Amino acid sequence: MPHALPGKVALVGVSLGGGFALGWGAKLPADVAVDIVWYPVTRFYLRNPAFATHIQVPVLMFAGEADTYHDCCLLATARSLAADAAAAKAPFELVTYPGVDHDFIRGGTGYNASAYKDALARTAARLKTALSD
């Protein structure tokens, strides 16, 4: 884009967009400074359990512990990914919200004010840190 600043980008994605940001962005350290994903599709991880070993970009993932939306974004899968990332010493942080469902953003069908506010604050802080380098 002609108005873009030079340097790396930050990716922020939700649900399906979060799955794409996670699946592709986490492996692009030359272009991506941070990868922040809100209740992302993680179903792909079940077909590629070695994915965590390829994470090269800091990832911050938010997940609702009650999320069962189409079995796409299950907490058990997110926790498995986090454990595998920890074992691989990959830069990955999982933040979960008890009792929170899918689409917990303002205007979402699972809106949760507390989870939304916390995730938004964490997103802003991580963006500030990642993009100030």
MIBA-32847 format. One record per atom (N, C-alpha, C, O): residue in one letter; atom name; x, y, z. Coordinates in Angstrom, 1 decimal. Example, Ala and Ser with C-alpha at 12.3 -4.5 7.8 and 13.67 -1.06 7.14 Angstrom:
<sites>
residuo, atomo, px, py, pz
A, N, 13.2, -5.7, 7.8
A, CA, 12.3, -4.5, 7.8
A, C, 13.2, -3.3, 7.8
A, O, 14.2, -3.3, 8.5
S, N, 12.8, -2.2, 7.1
S, CA, 13.7, -1.1, 7.1
S, C, 12.9, 0.0, 7.9
S, O, 13.4, 1.1, 8.0
</sites>
This chain:
<sites>
residuo, atomo, px, py, pz
M, N, 0.8, -1.2, 0.0
M, CA, 0.0, 0.0, 0.0
M, C, 0.9, 1.2, 0.0
M, O, 1.9, 1.3, 0.7
P, N, 0.5, 2.2, -0.8
P, CA, 1.4, 3.4, -0.9
P, C, 1.5, 4.2, 0.5
P, O, 2.5, 4.9, 0.7
H, N, 0.5, 4.1, 1.3
H, CA, 0.5, 4.9, 2.6
H, C, 1.0, 4.0, 3.8
H, O, 1.1, 4.6, 4.9
A, N, 1.4, 2.8, 3.5
A, CA, 1.9, 1.9, 4.6
A, C, 3.3, 2.4, 5.0
A, O, 4.1, 2.9, 4.2
L, N, 3.6, 2.2, 6.3
L, CA, 4.9, 2.5, 6.9
L, C, 5.8, 1.3, 6.6
L, O, 5.4, 0.2, 6.5
P, N, 7.1, 1.6, 6.4
P, CA, 8.0, 0.5, 6.2
P, C, 8.2, -0.4, 7.4
P, O, 8.0, 0.1, 8.5
G, N, 8.5, -1.7, 7.2
G, CA, 8.7, -2.6, 8.3
G, C, 7.7, -3.7, 8.4
G, O, 7.0, -3.9, 7.4
K, N, 7.7, -4.4, 9.5
K, CA, 6.9, -5.5, 9.6
K, C, 5.4, -5.1, 9.9
K, O, 5.2, -4.0, 10.4
V, N, 4.5, -6.0, 9.7
V, CA, 3.1, -5.8, 10.0
V, C, 2.7, -6.6, 11.3
V, O, 3.4, -7.6, 11.6
A, N, 1.6, -6.2, 11.9
A, CA, 1.0, -7.0, 12.9
A, C, -0.2, -7.6, 12.3
A, O, -1.0, -7.0, 11.6
L, N, -0.5, -8.9, 12.6
L, CA, -1.7, -9.5, 12.2
L, C, -2.6, -9.7, 13.4
L, O, -2.2, -10.2, 14.4
V, N, -3.9, -9.3, 13.2
V, CA, -4.9, -9.5, 14.2
V, C, -6.1, -10.1, 13.4
V, O, -6.6, -9.6, 12.5
G, N, -6.5, -11.3, 13.9
G, CA, -7.6, -12.0, 13.2
G, C, -8.6, -12.6, 14.2
G, O, -8.2, -13.0, 15.3
V, N, -9.8, -12.7, 13.8
V, CA, -10.8, -13.4, 14.7
V, C, -11.4, -14.6, 13.9
V, O, -11.7, -14.5, 12.7
S, N, -11.7, -15.6, 14.6
S, CA, -12.4, -16.8, 14.1
S, C, -11.7, -17.3, 12.9
S, O, -10.5, -17.7, 12.9
L, N, -12.4, -17.4, 11.7
L, CA, -11.7, -17.9, 10.5
L, C, -10.5, -17.0, 10.1
L, O, -9.5, -17.6, 9.7
G, N, -10.6, -15.7, 10.2
G, CA, -9.5, -14.8, 9.9
G, C, -8.3, -15.1, 10.9
G, O, -7.2, -15.0, 10.5
G, N, -8.7, -15.4, 12.1
G, CA, -7.6, -15.8, 13.1
G, C, -6.9, -17.0, 12.7
G, O, -5.7, -17.2, 13.0
G, N, -7.7, -18.0, 12.2
G, CA, -7.1, -19.2, 11.8
G, C, -6.1, -19.0, 10.6
G, O, -5.0, -19.6, 10.6
F, N, -6.5, -18.2, 9.7
F, CA, -5.6, -17.9, 8.6
F, C, -4.3, -17.1, 9.1
F, O, -3.2, -17.4, 8.7
A, N, -4.5, -16.1, 10.0
A, CA, -3.4, -15.4, 10.5
A, C, -2.5, -16.3, 11.3
A, O, -1.3, -16.2, 11.2
L, N, -3.0, -17.2, 12.0
L, CA, -2.2, -18.2, 12.8
L, C, -1.5, -19.1, 11.8
L, O, -0.3, -19.3, 12.0
G, N, -2.2, -19.7, 10.9
G, CA, -1.7, -20.7, 10.0
G, C, -0.6, -20.2, 9.1
G, O, 0.4, -20.9, 8.8
W, N, -0.7, -19.0, 8.7
W, CA, 0.3, -18.4, 7.8
W, C, 1.3, -17.4, 8.4
W, O, 2.5, -17.5, 8.3
G, N, 0.7, -16.5, 9.2
G, CA, 1.5, -15.4, 9.8
G, C, 2.5, -15.9, 10.8
G, O, 3.6, -15.3, 10.9
A, N, 2.3, -16.9, 11.5
A, CA, 3.2, -17.4, 12.5
A, C, 4.5, -17.9, 12.0
A, O, 5.4, -18.2, 12.7
K, N, 4.5, -18.1, 10.7
K, CA, 5.7, -18.7, 10.0
K, C, 6.4, -17.7, 9.1
K, O, 7.3, -18.1, 8.3
L, N, 6.1, -16.4, 9.3
L, CA, 6.7, -15.3, 8.4
L, C, 7.4, -14.3, 9.2
L, O, 7.0, -13.1, 9.2
P, N, 8.5, -14.6, 9.9
P, CA, 9.2, -13.7, 10.7
P, C, 9.8, -12.5, 10.0
P, O, 10.1, -11.5, 10.6
A, N, 10.1, -12.6, 8.7
A, CA, 10.6, -11.5, 7.9
A, C, 9.6, -10.4, 7.7
A, O, 9.9, -9.2, 7.5
D, N, 8.3, -10.8, 7.8
D, CA, 7.3, -9.8, 7.5
D, C, 6.3, -9.5, 8.6
D, O, 5.7, -8.4, 8.6
V, N, 6.2, -10.4, 9.6
V, CA, 5.2, -10.2, 10.7
V, C, 5.9, -10.0, 12.0
V, O, 6.8, -10.8, 12.4
A, N, 5.5, -9.0, 12.7
A, CA, 6.1, -8.7, 14.0
A, C, 5.4, -9.4, 15.2
A, O, 6.0, -9.8, 16.1
V, N, 4.1, -9.6, 15.0
V, CA, 3.3, -10.3, 16.0
V, C, 2.0, -10.8, 15.4
V, O, 1.5, -10.2, 14.4
D, N, 1.5, -11.9, 15.9
D, CA, 0.3, -12.5, 15.4
D, C, -0.7, -12.7, 16.6
D, O, -0.5, -13.4, 17.5
I, N, -1.8, -11.9, 16.5
I, CA, -2.8, -11.9, 17.6
I, C, -4.1, -12.5, 17.1
I, O, -4.6, -11.9, 16.1
V, N, -4.5, -13.6, 17.7
V, CA, -5.7, -14.3, 17.2
V, C, -6.7, -14.4, 18.3
V, O, -6.4, -14.9, 19.4
W, N, -7.9, -14.0, 17.9
W, CA, -9.1, -14.1, 18.9
W, C, -9.9, -15.3, 18.4
W, O, -10.4, -15.4, 17.3
Y, N, -10.1, -16.3, 19.4
Y, CA, -10.9, -17.5, 19.1
Y, C, -10.7, -18.0, 17.7
Y, O, -11.7, -18.2, 17.0
P, N, -9.5, -18.3, 17.3
P, CA, -9.2, -18.7, 15.9
P, C, -9.7, -20.1, 15.6
P, O, -9.7, -21.0, 16.5
V, N, -9.9, -20.4, 14.3
V, CA, -10.1, -21.7, 13.9
V, C, -8.8, -22.5, 14.1
V, O, -7.8, -22.0, 13.7
T, N, -8.9, -23.6, 14.8
T, CA, -7.7, -24.4, 15.1
T, C, -7.8, -25.8, 14.6
T, O, -6.9, -26.6, 14.8
R, N, -8.9, -26.1, 13.9
R, CA, -9.1, -27.4, 13.4
R, C, -8.0, -27.9, 12.5
R, O, -7.7, -29.1, 12.5
F, N, -7.3, -27.0, 11.8
F, CA, -6.2, -27.4, 10.9
F, C, -5.1, -28.1, 11.7
F, O, -4.4, -28.9, 11.2
Y, N, -4.9, -27.7, 13.0
Y, CA, -3.9, -28.1, 13.8
Y, C, -4.0, -29.6, 14.1
Y, O, -3.0, -30.3, 14.2
L, N, -5.2, -30.1, 14.1
L, CA, -5.4, -31.6, 14.3
L, C, -4.8, -32.4, 13.2
L, O, -4.4, -33.5, 13.4
R, N, -4.8, -31.8, 12.0
R, CA, -4.2, -32.5, 10.8
R, C, -2.7, -32.3, 10.7
R, O, -2.0, -33.0, 10.0
N, N, -2.2, -31.3, 11.4
N, CA, -0.8, -30.9, 11.4
N, C, -0.2, -30.7, 12.8
N, O, 0.1, -29.5, 13.1
P, N, -0.1, -31.7, 13.6
P, CA, 0.3, -31.5, 15.0
P, C, 1.8, -31.0, 15.1
P, O, 2.2, -30.6, 16.2
A, N, 2.5, -31.0, 14.0
A, CA, 3.9, -30.5, 14.1
A, C, 3.9, -29.0, 13.8
A, O, 5.0, -28.4, 13.8
F, N, 2.7, -28.4, 13.6
F, CA, 2.6, -27.0, 13.3
F, C, 3.4, -26.1, 14.3
F, O, 4.1, -25.2, 14.0
A, N, 3.3, -26.4, 15.6
A, CA, 3.9, -25.6, 16.7
A, C, 5.4, -25.5, 16.5
A, O, 6.0, -24.5, 16.9
T, N, 6.0, -26.5, 15.9
T, CA, 7.5, -26.4, 15.7
T, C, 7.9, -25.4, 14.7
T, O, 9.0, -25.1, 14.6
H, N, 6.9, -24.9, 13.9
H, CA, 7.2, -24.0, 12.8
H, C, 6.9, -22.5, 13.2
H, O, 7.1, -21.6, 12.4
I, N, 6.3, -22.3, 14.4
I, CA, 6.0, -20.9, 14.9
I, C, 7.3, -20.2, 15.1
I, O, 8.1, -20.5, 15.9
Q, N, 7.4, -19.0, 14.3
Q, CA, 8.6, -18.2, 14.4
Q, C, 8.3, -16.8, 14.8
Q, O, 9.2, -16.0, 15.0
V, N, 7.0, -16.5, 14.9
V, CA, 6.5, -15.1, 15.2
V, C, 5.8, -15.2, 16.5
V, O, 5.0, -16.1, 16.8
P, N, 5.9, -14.2, 17.4
P, CA, 5.2, -14.2, 18.7
P, C, 3.7, -14.3, 18.4
P, O, 3.1, -13.5, 17.7
V, N, 3.0, -15.2, 19.0
V, CA, 1.6, -15.4, 18.9
V, C, 0.9, -15.2, 20.2
V, O, 1.4, -15.7, 21.3
L, N, -0.2, -14.4, 20.2
L, CA, -1.0, -14.2, 21.4
L, C, -2.4, -14.7, 20.9
L, O, -3.0, -14.1, 20.0
M, N, -2.9, -15.7, 21.6
M, CA, -4.2, -16.3, 21.3
M, C, -5.2, -16.2, 22.4
M, O, -4.8, -16.4, 23.6
F, N, -6.4, -15.7, 22.1
F, CA, -7.5, -15.7, 23.1
F, C, -8.5, -16.7, 22.8
F, O, -8.9, -16.9, 21.6
A, N, -9.0, -17.4, 23.8
A, CA, -10.0, -18.5, 23.6
A, C, -11.0, -18.5, 24.7
A, O, -10.6, -18.3, 25.9
G, N, -12.2, -18.7, 24.4
G, CA, -13.3, -18.8, 25.4
G, C, -13.3, -20.3, 25.8
G, O, -13.4, -21.2, 24.9
E, N, -13.4, -20.5, 27.1
E, CA, -13.4, -21.9, 27.5
E, C, -14.7, -22.6, 27.2
E, O, -14.7, -23.9, 27.3
A, N, -15.7, -21.9, 26.9
A, CA, -17.0, -22.6, 26.6
A, C, -17.3, -22.6, 25.1
A, O, -18.4, -22.8, 24.6
D, N, -16.3, -22.3, 24.3
D, CA, -16.4, -22.2, 22.8
D, C, -16.5, -23.6, 22.2
D, O, -15.6, -24.4, 22.2
T, N, -17.7, -23.9, 21.6
T, CA, -17.9, -25.1, 20.9
T, C, -18.4, -24.9, 19.5
T, O, -18.9, -25.8, 18.8
Y, N, -18.3, -23.6, 19.0
Y, CA, -18.8, -23.2, 17.7
Y, C, -18.3, -24.2, 16.6
Y, O, -17.1, -24.1, 16.2
H, N, -19.2, -25.0, 16.0
H, CA, -18.9, -25.9, 14.9
H, C, -17.6, -26.7, 15.2
H, O, -17.0, -27.2, 14.2
D, N, -17.3, -26.9, 16.4
D, CA, -16.1, -27.7, 16.7
D, C, -14.8, -27.1, 16.1
D, O, -13.9, -27.9, 15.8
C, N, -14.8, -25.9, 15.7
C, CA, -13.7, -25.3, 15.0
C, C, -12.6, -24.7, 15.9
C, O, -11.5, -24.6, 15.5
C, N, -13.0, -24.3, 17.1
C, CA, -12.1, -23.5, 17.9
C, C, -12.1, -24.0, 19.4
C, O, -12.2, -23.2, 20.3
L, N, -12.0, -25.3, 19.5
L, CA, -12.2, -25.9, 20.8
L, C, -11.0, -25.6, 21.7
L, O, -9.8, -25.6, 21.3
L, N, -11.3, -25.4, 23.0
L, CA, -10.3, -25.1, 24.0
L, C, -9.2, -26.3, 24.1
L, O, -8.0, -26.0, 24.2
A, N, -9.6, -27.5, 24.0
A, CA, -8.7, -28.6, 24.1
A, C, -7.7, -28.5, 23.0
A, O, -6.5, -28.8, 23.2
T, N, -8.1, -28.1, 21.8
T, CA, -7.1, -28.0, 20.7
T, C, -6.2, -26.8, 20.9
T, O, -5.0, -26.9, 20.7
A, N, -6.7, -25.7, 21.4
A, CA, -5.9, -24.5, 21.7
A, C, -4.8, -24.9, 22.8
A, O, -3.7, -24.5, 22.7
R, N, -5.3, -25.6, 23.8
R, CA, -4.3, -26.0, 24.9
R, C, -3.3, -27.0, 24.4
R, O, -2.1, -26.9, 24.8
S, N, -3.7, -27.9, 23.5
S, CA, -2.7, -28.8, 22.9
S, C, -1.6, -28.0, 22.1
S, O, -0.4, -28.3, 22.1
L, N, -2.1, -27.1, 21.3
L, CA, -1.2, -26.2, 20.5
L, C, -0.3, -25.5, 21.4
L, O, 0.9, -25.4, 21.2
A, N, -0.8, -24.9, 22.5
A, CA, 0.0, -24.2, 23.5
A, C, 1.1, -25.1, 24.1
A, O, 2.2, -24.7, 24.3
A, N, 0.7, -26.3, 24.5
A, CA, 1.6, -27.2, 25.1
A, C, 2.7, -27.6, 24.1
A, O, 3.9, -27.7, 24.5
D, N, 2.4, -27.9, 22.9
D, CA, 3.3, -28.2, 21.8
D, C, 4.3, -27.0, 21.6
D, O, 5.5, -27.2, 21.3
A, N, 3.7, -25.8, 21.5
A, CA, 4.5, -24.6, 21.3
A, C, 5.5, -24.5, 22.5
A, O, 6.7, -24.1, 22.3
A, N, 5.1, -24.7, 23.7
A, CA, 6.0, -24.6, 24.9
A, C, 7.1, -25.6, 24.8
A, O, 8.3, -25.3, 25.0
A, N, 6.8, -26.8, 24.4
A, CA, 7.8, -27.9, 24.2
A, C, 8.8, -27.5, 23.1
A, O, 10.0, -27.9, 23.2
A, N, 8.3, -26.8, 22.1
A, CA, 9.2, -26.4, 21.0
A, C, 9.9, -25.1, 21.3
A, O, 10.7, -24.6, 20.5
K, N, 9.6, -24.5, 22.4
K, CA, 10.1, -23.2, 22.8
K, C, 9.7, -22.1, 21.8
K, O, 10.5, -21.2, 21.5
A, N, 8.5, -22.3, 21.2
A, CA, 8.0, -21.3, 20.3
A, C, 7.3, -20.2, 21.1
A, O, 6.8, -20.4, 22.1
P, N, 7.4, -18.9, 20.5
P, CA, 6.8, -17.8, 21.2
P, C, 5.3, -17.8, 21.1
P, O, 4.7, -17.2, 20.2
F, N, 4.6, -18.4, 22.1
F, CA, 3.2, -18.6, 22.0
F, C, 2.6, -18.4, 23.4
F, O, 3.0, -18.9, 24.4
E, N, 1.5, -17.5, 23.4
E, CA, 0.8, -17.3, 24.7
E, C, -0.7, -17.5, 24.5
E, O, -1.3, -16.9, 23.6
L, N, -1.3, -18.4, 25.3
L, CA, -2.7, -18.6, 25.2
L, C, -3.3, -18.0, 26.5
L, O, -2.9, -18.3, 27.6
V, N, -4.4, -17.2, 26.2
V, CA, -5.1, -16.6, 27.3
V, C, -6.6, -17.1, 27.2
V, O, -7.2, -17.0, 26.1
T, N, -7.1, -17.7, 28.2
T, CA, -8.4, -18.3, 28.2
T, C, -9.4, -17.6, 29.1
T, O, -8.9, -17.0, 30.1
Y, N, -10.6, -17.6, 28.8
Y, CA, -11.7, -17.0, 29.6
Y, C, -12.7, -18.0, 30.0
Y, O, -13.5, -18.5, 29.1
P, N, -12.8, -18.3, 31.3
P, CA, -13.8, -19.3, 31.8
P, C, -15.2, -18.9, 31.5
P, O, -15.6, -17.7, 31.7
G, N, -16.0, -19.8, 31.0
G, CA, -17.4, -19.6, 30.8
G, C, -17.7, -18.7, 29.5
G, O, -18.9, -18.4, 29.3
V, N, -16.7, -18.4, 28.8
V, CA, -16.9, -17.5, 27.6
V, C, -17.0, -18.3, 26.3
V, O, -16.3, -19.3, 26.2
D, N, -17.9, -17.9, 25.5
D, CA, -18.2, -18.6, 24.2
D, C, -17.5, -18.0, 23.1
D, O, -16.7, -17.0, 23.2
H, N, -17.7, -18.5, 21.9
H, CA, -17.2, -18.0, 20.6
H, C, -17.7, -16.6, 20.4
H, O, -18.8, -16.2, 20.9
D, N, -17.0, -15.8, 19.6
D, CA, -17.5, -14.5, 19.1
D, C, -17.8, -13.6, 20.3
D, O, -18.9, -13.0, 20.4
F, N, -16.8, -13.5, 21.2
F, CA, -17.1, -12.7, 22.5
F, C, -16.8, -11.2, 22.3
F, O, -16.8, -10.5, 23.3
I, N, -16.6, -10.7, 21.1
I, CA, -16.4, -9.3, 20.9
I, C, -17.7, -8.5, 20.9
I, O, -18.8, -9.1, 20.8
R, N, -17.5, -7.2, 21.1
R, CA, -18.7, -6.3, 21.1
R, C, -19.5, -6.5, 19.8
R, O, -18.9, -6.5, 18.7
G, N, -20.8, -6.8, 19.9
G, CA, -21.6, -7.0, 18.7
G, C, -21.7, -8.5, 18.3
G, O, -22.5, -8.9, 17.5
G, N, -20.8, -9.3, 18.9
G, CA, -20.8, -10.7, 18.6
G, C, -22.0, -11.5, 19.3
G, O, -22.5, -11.0, 20.3
T, N, -22.3, -12.6, 18.8
T, CA, -23.4, -13.4, 19.4
T, C, -23.0, -13.9, 20.8
T, O, -23.9, -14.2, 21.6
G, N, -21.7, -14.1, 21.1
G, CA, -21.3, -14.5, 22.4
G, C, -20.6, -13.4, 23.2
G, O, -19.8, -13.7, 24.1
Y, N, -21.0, -12.2, 23.0
Y, CA, -20.4, -11.0, 23.6
Y, C, -20.2, -11.2, 25.1
Y, O, -21.2, -11.5, 25.8
N, N, -19.0, -10.9, 25.6
N, CA, -18.7, -11.0, 27.0
N, C, -17.9, -9.7, 27.3
N, O, -16.7, -9.6, 26.9
A, N, -18.5, -8.8, 28.0
A, CA, -17.8, -7.5, 28.2
A, C, -16.5, -7.6, 28.9
A, O, -15.5, -6.9, 28.5
S, N, -16.4, -8.4, 29.9
S, CA, -15.1, -8.6, 30.6
S, C, -14.0, -9.2, 29.8
S, O, -12.9, -8.7, 29.8
A, N, -14.3, -10.3, 29.1
A, CA, -13.3, -10.9, 28.2
A, C, -12.9, -10.0, 27.1
A, O, -11.8, -9.9, 26.8
Y, N, -13.9, -9.3, 26.5
Y, CA, -13.6, -8.4, 25.4
Y, C, -12.7, -7.3, 25.9
Y, O, -11.7, -7.0, 25.2
K, N, -13.0, -6.7, 27.0
K, CA, -12.2, -5.6, 27.5
K, C, -10.8, -6.1, 27.8
K, O, -9.8, -5.4, 27.5
D, N, -10.6, -7.2, 28.4
D, CA, -9.3, -7.8, 28.7
D, C, -8.5, -8.1, 27.5
D, O, -7.3, -7.7, 27.3
A, N, -9.1, -8.8, 26.5
A, CA, -8.5, -9.1, 25.3
A, C, -8.1, -7.9, 24.5
A, O, -7.0, -7.8, 23.9
L, N, -8.9, -6.9, 24.5
L, CA, -8.7, -5.7, 23.8
L, C, -7.4, -4.9, 24.4
L, O, -6.6, -4.4, 23.7
A, N, -7.4, -4.9, 25.7
A, CA, -6.3, -4.2, 26.4
A, C, -5.0, -5.0, 26.1
A, O, -3.9, -4.4, 25.9
R, N, -5.0, -6.3, 26.2
R, CA, -3.8, -7.1, 25.9
R, C, -3.4, -7.0, 24.5
R, O, -2.2, -7.0, 24.2
T, N, -4.4, -6.9, 23.6
T, CA, -4.0, -6.7, 22.1
T, C, -3.3, -5.4, 22.0
T, O, -2.3, -5.3, 21.3
A, N, -3.9, -4.3, 22.5
A, CA, -3.2, -3.0, 22.4
A, C, -1.8, -3.0, 23.0
A, O, -0.9, -2.4, 22.4
A, N, -1.6, -3.6, 24.1
A, CA, -0.3, -3.6, 24.8
A, C, 0.7, -4.4, 23.9
A, O, 1.8, -4.0, 23.7
R, N, 0.2, -5.5, 23.4
R, CA, 1.1, -6.3, 22.6
R, C, 1.5, -5.6, 21.2
R, O, 2.6, -5.7, 20.8
L, N, 0.5, -5.0, 20.6
L, CA, 0.8, -4.2, 19.4
L, C, 1.8, -3.1, 19.7
L, O, 2.7, -2.9, 18.9
K, N, 1.6, -2.4, 20.8
K, CA, 2.5, -1.3, 21.2
K, C, 3.9, -1.8, 21.3
K, O, 4.9, -1.2, 20.8
T, N, 4.1, -2.9, 22.0
T, CA, 5.4, -3.5, 22.2
T, C, 6.0, -4.0, 20.9
T, O, 7.2, -3.8, 20.6
A, N, 5.2, -4.8, 20.2
A, CA, 5.8, -5.4, 19.0
A, C, 6.1, -4.4, 17.9
A, O, 7.1, -4.6, 17.1
L, N, 5.3, -3.4, 17.8
L, CA, 5.6, -2.4, 16.7
L, C, 6.4, -1.2, 17.0
L, O, 6.7, -0.4, 16.2
S, N, 6.9, -1.2, 18.3
S, CA, 7.8, -0.1, 18.6
S, C, 9.3, -0.4, 18.5
S, O, 10.1, 0.4, 18.6
D, N, 9.5, -1.7, 18.2
D, CA, 10.9, -2.1, 18.0
D, C, 11.5, -1.6, 16.7
D, O, 12.7, -1.9, 16.4
</sites>
